[in-house]
Amino acid sequence: MSGSSYKDAGVDIAAGTRAVQLMKAAVERTHGPSVLGGLGSFGGLFRADFARQLADPILVASTDGVGTKTKVATALGRFDTIGHDIVNHCIDDILVQGAEPLFFLDYVASSKLDPEAIAAIVGGAAAACEAAGCALLGGETAEMPGVYQPGEIDLVGTLVGVVDRARLITGDDLAPGDVVLGLPSAGLHTNGFSLARRIIAGWDWEEPLDTLGGRTLADALLAPHRSYLAELRATWAAGVTVKGMVHLTGGGWIDNPPRVLQPDVAFDFTWDSWERPALFELLQTAGDVPLHEMRHVFNCGIGMLVVVDAADADRARAALASTGLSVPRVGTVAAREGGAPVRFVG
């Protein structure tokens, strides 16, 4: 009887090595002078020289995943966008507090490694890191038969950024009369896919749909999560003080906005102040989804809320428009007076 091997148990070490070889060049393009050592070290090394430039540097970290969007990528055999998703999601999470990204680490796991698929995912993450000026410092590629179902992939990432304490955004000084601007999303981003997949189960995702302006569901669903780093940099460069931000992720318009509110203020959102993208209208109609559920699950076309003083609203919109985004006023801050923290009109 021949001896047992790791490969017989479902783990192919050679496939992991090949995946690393395929992604190596893309990862190393994100390495600037602050990165010490190369891909393959046990720990990633990042110089803390940025701290010398700040009076009181605060590290801000975020860990998240792309959820069941991976099932869409797997079903379609398209892995080039979800790496962008995880990086940009984490960038937006720390951006809410005014932080800029320093370095990112990813975790990709599956029941059986497909080196080309893994390389496409990590290549997308590297491209997103490169665009943001942050390093893809390292990560983990895990083959775990028996933990993950055959054909499934999990994708998680951790991002570390920094902000000078004087520029930390907390939302503590939001006041009645402040204006809320809505930065358009690119689609579902990374939330609501379990409901979306249930609604469109059995549909041809590769068929162009008139309701989507000729796009396919595949393209609409896999549109990458948008990073708002460039937009906020433009806003800060214009001298605008951002008083608060909300990343509309899991929990949508119901659970996320209260996270930046003090007990004495609320958000009044004007629901008809922007046009819902066709994908959200399709999902609501086809799934007969109640409006409250749409607001609770999906971003409904707005990925980030930016709160500024009313006197700064026009200047902020102009700065944001300079990046190519059309940014509607979607609401105001109001006195709560014992009511709900989030209210909708229109």
Contacts in CASP RR format, 6 or more apart in sequence:
PFRMAT RR
TARGET T0000
AUTHOR 0000-0000-0000
METHOD contacts of the structure
MODEL  1
MSGSSYKDAGVDIAAGTRAVQLMKAAVERTHGPSVLGGLGSFGGLFRADF
ARQLADPILVASTDGVGTKTKVATALGRFDTIGHDIVNHCIDDILVQGAE
PLFFLDYVASSKLDPEAIAAIVGGAAAACEAAGCALLGGETAEMPGVYQP
GEIDLVGTLVGVVDRARLITGDDLAPGDVVLGLPSAGLHTNGFSLARRII
AGWDWEEPLDTLGGRTLADALLAPHRSYLAELRATWAAGVTVKGMVHLTG
GGWIDNPPRVLQPDVAFDFTWDSWERPALFELLQTAGDVPLHEMRHVFNC
GIGMLVVVDAADADRARAALASTGLSVPRVGTVAAREGGAPVRFVG
6 12 0 8 1.000
6 13 0 8 1.000
7 13 0 8 1.000
7 14 0 8 1.000
9 145 0 8 1.000
10 112 0 8 1.000
10 143 0 8 1.000
10 145 0 8 1.000
11 143 0 8 1.000
11 145 0 8 1.000
12 112 0 8 1.000
12 113 0 8 1.000
12 143 0 8 1.000
15 112 0 8 1.000
15 113 0 8 1.000
15 114 0 8 1.000
15 115 0 8 1.000
15 143 0 8 1.000
16 113 0 8 1.000
16 115 0 8 1.000
16 118 0 8 1.000
16 141 0 8 1.000
16 143 0 8 1.000
18 115 0 8 1.000
19 113 0 8 1.000
19 115 0 8 1.000
19 118 0 8 1.000
19 119 0 8 1.000
19 122 0 8 1.000
19 141 0 8 1.000
20 39 0 8 1.000
20 40 0 8 1.000
20 141 0 8 1.000
22 115 0 8 1.000
22 116 0 8 1.000
22 118 0 8 1.000
22 119 0 8 1.000
23 118 0 8 1.000
23 119 0 8 1.000
23 122 0 8 1.000
23 123 0 8 1.000
23 126 0 8 1.000
24 39 0 8 1.000
26 119 0 8 1.000
26 122 0 8 1.000
26 123 0 8 1.000
26 124 0 8 1.000
26 126 0 8 1.000
26 127 0 8 1.000
27 39 0 8 1.000
27 122 0 8 1.000
27 123 0 8 1.000
27 126 0 8 1.000
27 136 0 8 1.000
27 138 0 8 1.000
28 38 0 8 1.000
28 39 0 8 1.000
29 126 0 8 1.000
29 130 0 8 1.000
30 126 0 8 1.000
30 129 0 8 1.000
30 130 0 8 1.000
30 133 0 8 1.000
30 134 0 8 1.000
30 135 0 8 1.000
30 136 0 8 1.000
31 38 0 8 1.000
31 135 0 8 1.000
31 136 0 8 1.000
32 135 0 8 1.000
33 47 0 8 1.000
34 46 0 8 1.000
34 47 0 8 1.000
34 49 0 8 1.000
34 50 0 8 1.000
34 102 0 8 1.000
34 135 0 8 1.000
35 44 0 8 1.000
35 45 0 8 1.000
35 46 0 8 1.000
35 47 0 8 1.000
35 103 0 8 1.000
35 135 0 8 1.000
35 137 0 8 1.000
36 44 0 8 1.000
36 45 0 8 1.000
36 46 0 8 1.000
36 47 0 8 1.000
37 44 0 8 1.000
37 45 0 8 1.000
39 138 0 8 1.000
40 138 0 8 1.000
43 138 0 8 1.000
44 137 0 8 1.000
44 138 0 8 1.000
45 137 0 8 1.000
46 102 0 8 1.000
46 103 0 8 1.000
46 135 0 8 1.000
46 137 0 8 1.000
50 57 0 8 1.000
50 102 0 8 1.000
50 162 0 8 1.000
51 57 0 8 1.000
51 162 0 8 1.000
54 162 0 8 1.000
54 164 0 8 1.000
55 164 0 8 1.000
55 165 0 8 1.000
55 166 0 8 1.000
56 164 0 8 1.000
56 165 0 8 1.000
56 166 0 8 1.000
57 162 0 8 1.000
57 163 0 8 1.000
57 164 0 8 1.000
57 165 0 8 1.000
58 99 0 8 1.000
58 162 0 8 1.000
58 163 0 8 1.000
58 164 0 8 1.000
58 165 0 8 1.000
58 168 0 8 1.000
59 160 0 8 1.000
59 161 0 8 1.000
59 162 0 8 1.000
60 94 0 8 1.000
60 97 0 8 1.000
60 98 0 8 1.000
60 99 0 8 1.000
60 160 0 8 1.000
60 161 0 8 1.000
60 162 0 8 1.000
60 163 0 8 1.000
61 94 0 8 1.000
61 158 0 8 1.000
61 159 0 8 1.000
61 160 0 8 1.000
61 161 0 8 1.000
62 90 0 8 1.000
62 93 0 8 1.000
62 94 0 8 1.000
62 158 0 8 1.000
62 159 0 8 1.000
63 90 0 8 1.000
63 156 0 8 1.000
63 157 0 8 1.000
63 158 0 8 1.000
63 159 0 8 1.000
64 86 0 8 1.000
64 89 0 8 1.000
64 90 0 8 1.000
64 93 0 8 1.000
64 156 0 8 1.000
64 157 0 8 1.000
64 190 0 8 1.000
64 249 0 8 1.000
65 86 0 8 1.000
65 89 0 8 1.000
65 155 0 8 1.000
65 156 0 8 1.000
65 157 0 8 1.000
65 190 0 8 1.000
66 82 0 8 1.000
66 83 0 8 1.000
66 85 0 8 1.000
66 86 0 8 1.000
66 89 0 8 1.000
66 155 0 8 1.000
66 190 0 8 1.000
66 225 0 8 1.000
67 155 0 8 1.000
67 190 0 8 1.000
67 193 0 8 1.000
68 193 0 8 1.000
68 194 0 8 1.000
68 197 0 8 1.000
69 82 0 8 1.000
69 85 0 8 1.000
69 188 0 8 1.000
69 190 0 8 1.000
69 193 0 8 1.000
69 221 0 8 1.000
69 222 0 8 1.000
70 82 0 8 1.000
70 152 0 8 1.000
70 153 0 8 1.000
70 154 0 8 1.000
70 155 0 8 1.000
71 152 0 8 1.000
71 193 0 8 1.000
71 197 0 8 1.000
72 193 0 8 1.000
72 197 0 8 1.000
72 205 0 8 1.000
72 218 0 8 1.000
72 221 0 8 1.000
72 222 0 8 1.000
73 79 0 8 1.000
73 81 0 8 1.000
73 82 0 8 1.000
73 153 0 8 1.000
73 222 0 8 1.000
74 151 0 8 1.000
74 152 0 8 1.000
74 153 0 8 1.000
75 205 0 8 1.000
76 205 0 8 1.000
76 206 0 8 1.000
76 218 0 8 1.000
76 222 0 8 1.000
77 117 0 8 1.000
78 218 0 8 1.000
78 222 0 8 1.000
79 117 0 8 1.000
79 120 0 8 1.000
79 121 0 8 1.000
79 153 0 8 1.000
80 120 0 8 1.000
80 124 0 8 1.000
81 124 0 8 1.000
81 222 0 8 1.000
81 223 0 8 1.000
81 224 0 8 1.000
82 121 0 8 1.000
82 155 0 8 1.000
82 222 0 8 1.000
82 224 0 8 1.000
83 106 0 8 1.000
83 121 0 8 1.000
83 122 0 8 1.000
83 123 0 8 1.000
83 124 0 8 1.000
83 125 0 8 1.000
83 128 0 8 1.000
83 155 0 8 1.000
83 224 0 8 1.000
84 124 0 8 1.000
84 125 0 8 1.000
84 127 0 8 1.000
84 128 0 8 1.000
84 224 0 8 1.000
84 225 0 8 1.000
85 155 0 8 1.000
85 189 0 8 1.000
85 190 0 8 1.000
85 224 0 8 1.000
85 225 0 8 1.000
86 106 0 8 1.000
86 125 0 8 1.000
86 155 0 8 1.000
86 156 0 8 1.000
86 157 0 8 1.000
86 190 0 8 1.000
86 225 0 8 1.000
87 104 0 8 1.000
87 124 0 8 1.000
87 125 0 8 1.000
87 128 0 8 1.000
87 129 0 8 1.000
87 132 0 8 1.000
87 157 0 8 1.000
87 159 0 8 1.000
87 227 0 8 1.000
88 128 0 8 1.000
88 132 0 8 1.000
88 224 0 8 1.000
88 225 0 8 1.000
88 226 0 8 1.000
88 227 0 8 1.000
89 189 0 8 1.000
89 190 0 8 1.000
89 225 0 8 1.000
89 249 0 8 1.000
90 101 0 8 1.000
90 104 0 8 1.000
90 157 0 8 1.000
90 158 0 8 1.000
90 159 0 8 1.000
91 101 0 8 1.000
91 128 0 8 1.000
91 132 0 8 1.000
91 134 0 8 1.000
91 159 0 8 1.000
91 227 0 8 1.000
91 228 0 8 1.000
91 229 0 8 1.000
92 225 0 8 1.000
92 226 0 8 1.000
92 227 0 8 1.000
92 228 0 8 1.000
92 247 0 8 1.000
92 249 0 8 1.000
92 303 0 8 1.000
92 304 0 8 1.000
93 159 0 8 1.000
93 247 0 8 1.000
93 249 0 8 1.000
94 100 0 8 1.000
94 101 0 8 1.000
94 159 0 8 1.000
94 161 0 8 1.000
95 228 0 8 1.000
95 229 0 8 1.000
95 232 0 8 1.000
95 245 0 8 1.000
95 247 0 8 1.000
95 304 0 8 1.000
96 169 0 8 1.000
96 244 0 8 1.000
96 245 0 8 1.000
96 246 0 8 1.000
96 247 0 8 1.000
96 260 0 8 1.000
96 304 0 8 1.000
97 163 0 8 1.000
97 168 0 8 1.000
97 169 0 8 1.000
97 170 0 8 1.000
97 245 0 8 1.000
98 163 0 8 1.000
98 167 0 8 1.000
98 168 0 8 1.000
98 169 0 8 1.000
98 232 0 8 1.000
98 242 0 8 1.000
98 245 0 8 1.000
99 161 0 8 1.000
99 162 0 8 1.000
99 163 0 8 1.000
100 161 0 8 1.000
100 162 0 8 1.000
100 163 0 8 1.000
100 229 0 8 1.000
101 129 0 8 1.000
101 132 0 8 1.000
101 133 0 8 1.000
101 134 0 8 1.000
101 159 0 8 1.000
101 160 0 8 1.000
101 161 0 8 1.000
101 229 0 8 1.000
102 134 0 8 1.000
102 135 0 8 1.000
102 160 0 8 1.000
102 161 0 8 1.000
102 162 0 8 1.000
103 134 0 8 1.000
103 135 0 8 1.000
103 136 0 8 1.000
103 137 0 8 1.000
103 159 0 8 1.000
103 160 0 8 1.000
103 161 0 8 1.000
104 125 0 8 1.000
104 129 0 8 1.000
104 134 0 8 1.000
104 135 0 8 1.000
104 136 0 8 1.000
104 137 0 8 1.000
104 157 0 8 1.000
104 158 0 8 1.000
104 159 0 8 1.000
104 160 0 8 1.000
105 136 0 8 1.000
105 137 0 8 1.000
105 138 0 8 1.000
105 139 0 8 1.000
105 140 0 8 1.000
105 157 0 8 1.000
105 158 0 8 1.000
105 159 0 8 1.000
106 121 0 8 1.000
106 122 0 8 1.000
106 125 0 8 1.000
106 136 0 8 1.000
106 138 0 8 1.000
106 139 0 8 1.000
106 140 0 8 1.000
106 155 0 8 1.000
106 156 0 8 1.000
106 157 0 8 1.000
106 158 0 8 1.000
107 139 0 8 1.000
107 140 0 8 1.000
107 142 0 8 1.000
107 154 0 8 1.000
107 155 0 8 1.000
107 156 0 8 1.000
107 157 0 8 1.000
107 158 0 8 1.000
108 118 0 8 1.000
108 121 0 8 1.000
108 122 0 8 1.000
108 140 0 8 1.000
108 141 0 8 1.000
108 142 0 8 1.000
108 153 0 8 1.000
108 154 0 8 1.000
108 155 0 8 1.000
109 140 0 8 1.000
109 141 0 8 1.000
109 142 0 8 1.000
109 143 0 8 1.000
109 144 0 8 1.000
109 147 0 8 1.000
109 148 0 8 1.000
109 153 0 8 1.000
109 154 0 8 1.000
110 118 0 8 1.000
110 142 0 8 1.000
110 143 0 8 1.000
110 144 0 8 1.000
110 148 0 8 1.000
110 151 0 8 1.000
110 152 0 8 1.000
110 153 0 8 1.000
110 154 0 8 1.000
111 143 0 8 1.000
111 144 0 8 1.000
111 145 0 8 1.000
111 146 0 8 1.000
111 147 0 8 1.000
111 148 0 8 1.000
111 149 0 8 1.000
111 150 0 8 1.000
111 151 0 8 1.000
111 152 0 8 1.000
112 143 0 8 1.000
112 145 0 8 1.000
112 150 0 8 1.000
112 151 0 8 1.000
113 141 0 8 1.000
113 143 0 8 1.000
117 153 0 8 1.000
118 141 0 8 1.000
121 153 0 8 1.000
121 155 0 8 1.000
122 136 0 8 1.000
122 141 0 8 1.000
125 136 0 8 1.000
126 136 0 8 1.000
128 224 0 8 1.000
128 227 0 8 1.000
129 135 0 8 1.000
129 136 0 8 1.000
131 227 0 8 1.000
132 227 0 8 1.000
132 229 0 8 1.000
134 159 0 8 1.000
134 161 0 8 1.000
148 154 0 8 1.000
163 169 0 8 1.000
169 242 0 8 1.000
169 243 0 8 1.000
169 244 0 8 1.000
169 245 0 8 1.000
170 244 0 8 1.000
170 260 0 8 1.000
171 243 0 8 1.000
171 244 0 8 1.000
171 260 0 8 1.000
171 261 0 8 1.000
171 262 0 8 1.000
171 307 0 8 1.000
172 262 0 8 1.000
173 243 0 8 1.000
174 243 0 8 1.000
174 244 0 8 1.000
174 260 0 8 1.000
174 261 0 8 1.000
174 262 0 8 1.000
174 265 0 8 1.000
174 307 0 8 1.000
174 333 0 8 1.000
175 265 0 8 1.000
175 333 0 8 1.000
176 265 0 8 1.000
176 332 0 8 1.000
176 333 0 8 1.000
176 334 0 8 1.000
176 335 0 8 1.000
177 310 0 8 1.000
177 332 0 8 1.000
177 333 0 8 1.000
177 334 0 8 1.000
178 243 0 8 1.000
178 307 0 8 1.000
178 308 0 8 1.000
178 309 0 8 1.000
178 310 0 8 1.000
178 332 0 8 1.000
178 333 0 8 1.000
179 307 0 8 1.000
179 308 0 8 1.000
179 309 0 8 1.000
179 310 0 8 1.000
179 312 0 8 1.000
179 313 0 8 1.000
179 329 0 8 1.000
179 331 0 8 1.000
179 332 0 8 1.000
179 333 0 8 1.000
180 267 0 8 1.000
180 269 0 8 1.000
180 305 0 8 1.000
180 306 0 8 1.000
180 307 0 8 1.000
180 329 0 8 1.000
180 330 0 8 1.000
180 331 0 8 1.000
180 332 0 8 1.000
180 333 0 8 1.000
181 305 0 8 1.000
181 306 0 8 1.000
181 307 0 8 1.000
181 308 0 8 1.000
181 313 0 8 1.000
181 316 0 8 1.000
181 317 0 8 1.000
181 320 0 8 1.000
181 327 0 8 1.000
181 328 0 8 1.000
181 329 0 8 1.000
181 330 0 8 1.000
182 274 0 8 1.000
182 302 0 8 1.000
182 303 0 8 1.000
182 304 0 8 1.000
182 305 0 8 1.000
182 306 0 8 1.000
182 327 0 8 1.000
182 328 0 8 1.000
182 329 0 8 1.000
182 330 0 8 1.000
183 226 0 8 1.000
183 228 0 8 1.000
183 231 0 8 1.000
183 302 0 8 1.000
183 303 0 8 1.000
183 304 0 8 1.000
183 305 0 8 1.000
183 306 0 8 1.000
183 320 0 8 1.000
183 325 0 8 1.000
183 327 0 8 1.000
184 226 0 8 1.000
184 274 0 8 1.000
184 301 0 8 1.000
184 302 0 8 1.000
184 303 0 8 1.000
184 325 0 8 1.000
184 326 0 8 1.000
184 327 0 8 1.000
185 226 0 8 1.000
185 248 0 8 1.000
185 277 0 8 1.000
185 299 0 8 1.000
185 301 0 8 1.000
185 302 0 8 1.000
185 303 0 8 1.000
186 223 0 8 1.000
186 224 0 8 1.000
186 225 0 8 1.000
186 226 0 8 1.000
187 220 0 8 1.000
187 223 0 8 1.000
187 277 0 8 1.000
187 279 0 8 1.000
187 280 0 8 1.000
187 299 0 8 1.000
187 301 0 8 1.000
188 196 0 8 1.000
188 221 0 8 1.000
188 223 0 8 1.000
188 279 0 8 1.000
188 298 0 8 1.000
188 299 0 8 1.000
189 225 0 8 1.000
189 226 0 8 1.000
189 249 0 8 1.000
189 299 0 8 1.000
189 303 0 8 1.000
190 225 0 8 1.000
190 249 0 8 1.000
191 249 0 8 1.000
191 250 0 8 1.000
191 251 0 8 1.000
191 252 0 8 1.000
191 297 0 8 1.000
191 298 0 8 1.000
191 299 0 8 1.000
192 250 0 8 1.000
192 297 0 8 1.000
192 298 0 8 1.000
193 221 0 8 1.000
195 283 0 8 1.000
195 289 0 8 1.000
195 297 0 8 1.000
196 221 0 8 1.000
196 283 0 8 1.000
199 283 0 8 1.000
199 286 0 8 1.000
199 287 0 8 1.000
199 289 0 8 1.000
200 217 0 8 1.000
200 283 0 8 1.000
200 286 0 8 1.000
203 217 0 8 1.000
204 217 0 8 1.000
205 216 0 8 1.000
205 217 0 8 1.000
205 218 0 8 1.000
205 221 0 8 1.000
206 216 0 8 1.000
206 217 0 8 1.000
206 218 0 8 1.000
207 216 0 8 1.000
207 217 0 8 1.000
208 214 0 8 1.000
208 215 0 8 1.000
208 216 0 8 1.000
209 215 0 8 1.000
209 216 0 8 1.000
209 217 0 8 1.000
209 282 0 8 1.000
211 278 0 8 1.000
211 281 0 8 1.000
211 282 0 8 1.000
212 220 0 8 1.000
212 278 0 8 1.000
212 279 0 8 1.000
212 282 0 8 1.000
213 278 0 8 1.000
220 279 0 8 1.000
221 279 0 8 1.000
226 303 0 8 1.000
228 303 0 8 1.000
228 304 0 8 1.000
230 323 0 8 1.000
231 320 0 8 1.000
231 323 0 8 1.000
231 325 0 8 1.000
232 242 0 8 1.000
232 245 0 8 1.000
232 306 0 8 1.000
234 319 0 8 1.000
234 320 0 8 1.000
234 322 0 8 1.000
234 323 0 8 1.000
235 242 0 8 1.000
235 306 0 8 1.000
235 316 0 8 1.000
235 319 0 8 1.000
235 320 0 8 1.000
236 242 0 8 1.000
237 319 0 8 1.000
238 315 0 8 1.000
238 316 0 8 1.000
238 318 0 8 1.000
238 319 0 8 1.000
239 315 0 8 1.000
240 308 0 8 1.000
240 312 0 8 1.000
240 315 0 8 1.000
240 316 0 8 1.000
240 319 0 8 1.000
241 308 0 8 1.000
241 309 0 8 1.000
241 312 0 8 1.000
242 306 0 8 1.000
242 307 0 8 1.000
242 308 0 8 1.000
242 316 0 8 1.000
243 307 0 8 1.000
243 308 0 8 1.000
243 309 0 8 1.000
244 260 0 8 1.000
244 306 0 8 1.000
244 307 0 8 1.000
245 260 0 8 1.000
245 304 0 8 1.000
245 305 0 8 1.000
245 306 0 8 1.000
245 307 0 8 1.000
246 256 0 8 1.000
246 257 0 8 1.000
246 259 0 8 1.000
246 260 0 8 1.000
246 304 0 8 1.000
246 305 0 8 1.000
246 307 0 8 1.000
247 256 0 8 1.000
247 303 0 8 1.000
247 304 0 8 1.000
248 256 0 8 1.000
248 299 0 8 1.000
248 302 0 8 1.000
248 303 0 8 1.000
248 304 0 8 1.000
248 305 0 8 1.000
249 256 0 8 1.000
249 299 0 8 1.000
250 256 0 8 1.000
250 297 0 8 1.000
251 296 0 8 1.000
251 297 0 8 1.000
252 295 0 8 1.000
252 296 0 8 1.000
252 297 0 8 1.000
252 298 0 8 1.000
252 299 0 8 1.000
252 300 0 8 1.000
253 269 0 8 1.000
253 295 0 8 1.000
253 296 0 8 1.000
253 299 0 8 1.000
253 300 0 8 1.000
253 342 0 8 1.000
253 344 0 8 1.000
254 292 0 8 1.000
254 295 0 8 1.000
254 296 0 8 1.000
254 342 0 8 1.000
255 296 0 8 1.000
257 267 0 8 1.000
257 305 0 8 1.000
257 341 0 8 1.000
257 342 0 8 1.000
258 341 0 8 1.000
258 342 0 8 1.000
260 307 0 8 1.000
261 267 0 8 1.000
261 336 0 8 1.000
261 341 0 8 1.000
263 336 0 8 1.000
264 335 0 8 1.000
264 336 0 8 1.000
265 333 0 8 1.000
265 334 0 8 1.000
265 335 0 8 1.000
265 336 0 8 1.000
266 333 0 8 1.000
266 334 0 8 1.000
266 335 0 8 1.000
266 336 0 8 1.000
266 339 0 8 1.000
266 340 0 8 1.000
266 341 0 8 1.000
266 342 0 8 1.000
266 343 0 8 1.000
267 331 0 8 1.000
267 332 0 8 1.000
267 333 0 8 1.000
267 334 0 8 1.000
267 341 0 8 1.000
267 342 0 8 1.000
267 343 0 8 1.000
268 331 0 8 1.000
268 332 0 8 1.000
268 333 0 8 1.000
268 334 0 8 1.000
268 343 0 8 1.000
268 344 0 8 1.000
268 345 0 8 1.000
269 330 0 8 1.000
269 331 0 8 1.000
269 342 0 8 1.000
269 343 0 8 1.000
269 344 0 8 1.000
269 345 0 8 1.000
270 329 0 8 1.000
270 330 0 8 1.000
270 331 0 8 1.000
270 345 0 8 1.000
270 346 0 8 1.000
271 344 0 8 1.000
271 345 0 8 1.000
271 346 0 8 1.000
272 346 0 8 1.000
273 328 0 8 1.000
273 329 0 8 1.000
273 330 0 8 1.000
273 331 0 8 1.000
274 301 0 8 1.000
274 302 0 8 1.000
274 328 0 8 1.000
274 330 0 8 1.000
276 300 0 8 1.000
276 301 0 8 1.000
277 301 0 8 1.000
280 294 0 8 1.000
280 298 0 8 1.000
280 300 0 8 1.000
280 301 0 8 1.000
283 289 0 8 1.000
283 294 0 8 1.000
283 298 0 8 1.000
284 291 0 8 1.000
284 294 0 8 1.000
289 297 0 8 1.000
294 300 0 8 1.000
295 344 0 8 1.000
302 330 0 8 1.000
305 330 0 8 1.000
306 316 0 8 1.000
306 320 0 8 1.000
307 333 0 8 1.000
308 316 0 8 1.000
313 329 0 8 1.000
316 327 0 8 1.000
317 327 0 8 1.000
317 329 0 8 1.000
320 327 0 8 1.000
321 327 0 8 1.000
334 343 0 8 1.000
END
